[in-house]
């Protein structure tokens, strides 16, 4: 179930990224140059495409590793997110264990969002 676009704490969202793009590059793009260009764009226009955060009681997954890296670079307190309930199986390889406090925030945001 998709919810509306909401804002969540950047540090919470970052916990569910597959990789830290500041440390791990991408085979698809020149990561340092891409992050620099994305930093300029987000600084000027904000994050225009919401990050996708899938979650359930057991794990969370994030689509938006470059955007969250830039948000952290810029010191953004919150980021726009679309929340999705994920099935328990199959569990994606890059899924991160769901922290109970984070689950409470996500469930509250889903209900009120």
C-alpha positions, 0 to 999 in steps of 0.5 A: 500500500502506497502512502502520500508523499511525507517527510521523514528524518533523513537519518532514519531513512539513511539507516535503510539504504543499501550502500553509502554512495559516499563510500561505495561507487556505482557501476552505472554512473561516475559516482563522485561526479554524479553526487556533485551534480546532484548536490548542486541540483538538490541545493537549488531545487530540493529533492524533486523525486521522493525516496521510496522506503519499503518496510515491514515488521522485519526489514526496510529497503530504500530506493534513493541511495544517491539522493540520501547521500546528498541529503546527508551532505547538505545536512537536510533534517528531513527528506520526502518519502513514499512509504510502501508495505513490503511482503516478508518474502522474498526478503531482498538481499540489501534489506536492513533489519527494522528497528522497533523505534523506526517501525513505530515512526513509519507506521504512524506516518503511514496512518497519518500520511 
